[in-house]
Amino acid sequence: MTEAGERKPARVVVVDDQTVVREGIVMLLGLLPGLEVVGSAGDGEEAVRLVAELAPDVVLMDLRMPRCDGVEATRRIRSEYPGTQVVVLTTFGDDESLFPALHAGARGYLTKDAGGDEIMRAVQSVLSGEAGLAPSVQRRLLERLSEPVPTPAPVVTEAPDGLTAREAEVLVLIAEGLSNQEIARRLHVSTATVKTHINNLFAKTGLKDRAQAVRYAYAKGLVRPQ
């Protein structure tokens, strides 16, 4: 039982698909005052299950994982269990990883070269309602804010051949000449998610490549000549 005025330790779940890395993070956090590791998971599905079971204060979330990646797990956790905050702890600091994770609801973002003190500050920040971002991430956000605002993604109300609205949006962006990375940034999703949409829409329409996709989009009236 804690004394009056003493803050309870922050209850943390660690998520990483690499066992050695995960166990190392758990060991490091165990040495830090004010943190209590209550569980660890090897993928996003297990992370969501542990959050439902343990109701931790914070999840330290890896991004590239099997079954359910960190972005999707973050989205589900923040939607279904809003009392739990998410701090991304990943090897990747690129835009394709950063912005989808923040859009999904992560309040903190660190790379794995962060030390124990930096992880502690990020956890404390998100629990205080602030952002827990690495300095390099803060700089990238400021750079992004200074960039021109991209054209909004097209809204497709009727999609042919059983395509979902999101698959049709991806098709239109392909026809506009955007790369997978550019589509991911426009739609605020991961590149892996874009690839999944492309595979699905190719399977439904019988398309073989992006050139055929462009012709198809014009033929179906999804894109019109300028």
C-alpha positions as CSV (number, residue, x, y, z in Angstrom):
1,M,0.0,0.0,0.0
2,T,1.4,3.4,-1.0
3,E,1.7,6.3,1.5
4,A,-0.5,9.4,1.0
5,G,0.8,11.5,-1.9
6,E,3.0,8.8,-3.3
7,R,2.4,8.0,-6.9
8,K,1.6,4.4,-7.8
9,P,3.9,2.7,-10.3
10,A,2.8,3.0,-13.9
11,R,1.6,-0.4,-15.0
12,V,3.2,-1.3,-18.4
13,V,2.8,-4.0,-21.0
14,V,5.7,-4.6,-23.4
15,V,5.0,-5.7,-27.0
16,D,7.7,-6.9,-29.3
17,D,7.9,-9.9,-31.6
18,Q,11.6,-10.6,-31.0
19,T,11.9,-12.5,-27.7
20,V,15.4,-11.3,-26.9
21,V,14.5,-7.7,-27.5
22,R,11.2,-8.0,-25.5
23,E,12.9,-9.7,-22.5
24,G,15.6,-7.0,-22.6
25,I,13.1,-4.2,-22.5
26,V,11.3,-5.9,-19.6
27,M,14.5,-6.3,-17.7
28,L,15.4,-2.6,-18.3
29,L,12.0,-1.4,-17.2
30,G,12.3,-3.5,-14.1
31,L,15.3,-1.5,-13.0
32,L,13.4,1.9,-13.3
33,P,11.6,3.3,-10.4
34,G,7.9,4.1,-10.9
35,L,7.3,1.4,-13.6
36,E,5.8,-2.0,-13.1
37,V,5.8,-4.4,-16.0
38,V,2.6,-6.4,-15.7
39,G,2.8,-8.4,-19.0
40,S,4.5,-8.8,-22.3
41,A,3.2,-9.9,-25.8
42,G,4.8,-11.1,-29.0
43,D,2.3,-9.6,-31.5
44,G,-0.6,-7.2,-31.8
45,E,-3.4,-9.7,-31.2
46,E,-1.8,-10.8,-27.9
47,A,-1.3,-7.2,-27.0
48,V,-5.0,-6.4,-27.4
49,R,-5.9,-9.5,-25.3
50,L,-3.5,-8.5,-22.5
51,V,-4.9,-4.9,-22.4
52,A,-8.4,-6.3,-22.0
53,E,-7.2,-8.6,-19.3
54,L,-4.8,-6.4,-17.3
55,A,-5.9,-2.8,-18.1
56,P,-2.4,-1.4,-18.0
57,D,-1.7,2.3,-17.9
58,V,0.7,2.2,-20.9
59,V,1.7,-0.2,-23.7
60,L,5.2,0.0,-25.2
61,M,4.4,-1.0,-28.7
62,D,6.6,-2.4,-31.5
63,L,5.3,-1.8,-35.0
64,R,6.5,-4.5,-37.4
65,M,4.9,-7.7,-36.1
66,P,3.1,-10.8,-37.5
67,R,-0.7,-11.4,-37.3
68,C,-1.5,-7.9,-36.2
69,D,1.0,-5.1,-36.6
70,G,1.5,-2.3,-34.1
71,V,-0.5,0.3,-35.9
72,E,-3.6,-1.9,-36.0
73,A,-3.1,-3.0,-32.4
74,T,-2.8,0.7,-31.4
75,R,-6.0,1.6,-33.2
76,R,-7.9,-1.2,-31.5
77,I,-6.5,-0.5,-28.0
78,R,-7.3,3.3,-28.2
79,S,-10.7,2.6,-29.6
80,E,-11.7,-0.2,-27.2
81,Y,-9.7,0.6,-24.1
82,P,-9.2,4.4,-24.0
83,G,-7.8,4.3,-20.5
84,T,-4.6,2.7,-21.8
85,Q,-2.1,4.9,-23.6
86,V,0.3,3.7,-26.3
87,V,4.0,4.6,-26.6
88,V,5.6,3.2,-29.8
89,L,9.1,1.8,-29.2
90,T,10.5,0.7,-32.6
91,T,13.5,0.5,-34.8
92,F,11.8,2.6,-37.5
93,G,11.7,6.4,-37.4
94,D,10.5,6.9,-41.0
95,D,7.4,8.7,-42.1
96,E,5.7,5.5,-43.2
97,S,6.0,4.2,-39.6
98,L,5.6,7.4,-37.7
99,F,2.5,9.0,-39.0
100,P,0.2,6.0,-39.3
101,A,1.1,5.1,-35.6
102,L,0.3,8.6,-34.4
103,H,-2.9,8.7,-36.5
104,A,-3.9,5.4,-34.9
105,G,-3.7,7.0,-31.4
106,A,-0.2,6.6,-30.1
107,R,0.7,9.4,-27.8
108,G,4.4,8.6,-27.7
109,Y,7.0,7.5,-30.2
110,L,10.6,6.4,-29.4
111,T,13.2,4.5,-31.3
112,K,15.0,1.6,-29.8
113,D,18.1,3.5,-29.1
114,A,16.2,5.3,-26.3
115,G,17.6,4.9,-22.9
116,G,15.8,4.0,-19.7
117,D,15.4,7.7,-18.7
118,E,13.9,8.6,-22.0
119,I,11.4,5.8,-21.8
120,M,10.5,6.8,-18.3
121,R,9.9,10.4,-19.4
122,A,7.7,9.3,-22.3
123,V,5.6,7.1,-20.1
124,Q,5.2,9.9,-17.5
125,S,4.4,12.4,-20.3
126,V,1.6,10.4,-21.8
127,L,0.1,9.6,-18.4
128,S,0.0,13.4,-17.8
129,G,-1.9,14.0,-21.0
130,E,1.2,15.2,-23.0
131,A,3.1,13.7,-25.9
132,G,6.1,11.5,-25.3
133,L,8.1,12.0,-28.4
134,A,11.8,11.5,-29.2
135,P,13.5,14.7,-30.2
136,S,14.0,13.4,-33.8
137,V,10.3,12.7,-34.0
138,Q,9.4,16.2,-32.8
139,R,11.6,17.7,-35.5
140,R,10.0,15.6,-38.2
141,L,6.5,16.6,-37.0
142,L,7.6,20.3,-37.2
143,E,9.0,19.7,-40.7
144,R,5.8,18.0,-41.7
145,L,3.7,20.9,-40.5
146,S,5.7,23.2,-42.7
147,E,5.1,21.2,-45.8
148,P,2.3,22.0,-48.2
149,V,-1.0,20.4,-47.3
150,P,-1.7,17.4,-49.7
151,T,-4.9,17.2,-51.7
152,P,-7.5,15.2,-49.8
153,A,-7.9,11.6,-50.8
154,P,-10.7,11.1,-53.3
155,V,-14.1,10.0,-52.0
156,V,-15.6,7.1,-54.1
157,T,-19.3,6.5,-53.5
158,E,-19.9,3.7,-55.9
159,A,-17.1,1.1,-56.6
160,P,-17.3,-1.4,-59.5
161,D,-16.6,-5.2,-59.4
162,G,-17.1,-5.6,-55.7
163,L,-14.4,-3.2,-54.6
164,T,-14.7,-1.6,-51.2
165,A,-14.7,2.1,-51.0
166,R,-11.1,2.1,-49.6
167,E,-9.9,-0.2,-52.4
168,A,-11.4,2.1,-55.0
169,E,-9.7,5.1,-53.3
170,V,-6.4,3.3,-53.6
171,L,-7.1,2.5,-57.2
172,V,-7.8,6.2,-58.0
173,L,-4.5,7.2,-56.2
174,I,-2.6,4.6,-58.3
175,A,-4.2,6.2,-61.4
176,E,-3.0,9.6,-60.2
177,G,0.6,8.2,-60.3
178,L,1.2,8.0,-56.5
179,S,3.6,5.3,-55.1
180,N,2.6,3.0,-52.3
181,Q,4.5,5.2,-49.9
182,E,2.6,8.3,-51.1
183,I,-0.7,6.5,-50.9
184,A,0.0,5.4,-47.3
185,R,0.8,9.0,-46.3
186,R,-2.3,10.3,-48.0
187,L,-4.6,7.8,-46.4
188,H,-2.8,7.7,-43.0
189,V,-2.2,4.0,-43.1
190,S,0.9,1.8,-43.3
191,T,2.5,0.7,-46.6
192,A,1.7,-2.9,-45.7
193,T,-2.0,-1.9,-45.6
194,V,-1.8,-0.3,-49.0
195,K,-0.2,-3.4,-50.4
196,T,-3.0,-5.5,-49.0
197,H,-5.6,-3.2,-50.6
198,I,-3.8,-3.4,-54.0
199,N,-3.6,-7.2,-53.8
200,N,-7.3,-7.4,-53.0
201,L,-8.4,-5.0,-55.8
202,F,-6.1,-6.8,-58.3
203,A,-7.7,-10.1,-57.4
204,K,-11.2,-8.8,-57.7
205,T,-10.7,-7.1,-61.0
206,G,-8.2,-9.5,-62.6
207,L,-5.7,-6.7,-63.1
208,K,-2.0,-7.7,-63.4
209,D,-0.1,-4.5,-62.9
210,R,-0.3,-0.7,-62.3
211,A,-0.6,0.2,-66.0
212,Q,-3.7,-2.0,-66.3
213,A,-5.0,-0.4,-63.1
214,V,-4.7,3.0,-64.6
215,R,-6.6,2.0,-67.7
216,Y,-9.3,0.3,-65.6
217,A,-9.8,3.4,-63.4
218,Y,-10.4,5.6,-66.5
219,A,-12.6,2.9,-68.2
220,K,-14.8,2.7,-65.1
221,G,-15.1,6.4,-64.8
222,L,-13.3,6.5,-61.4
223,V,-10.8,9.0,-62.9
224,R,-11.6,11.5,-65.6
225,P,-9.2,13.1,-68.1
226,Q,-8.2,16.6,-67.0
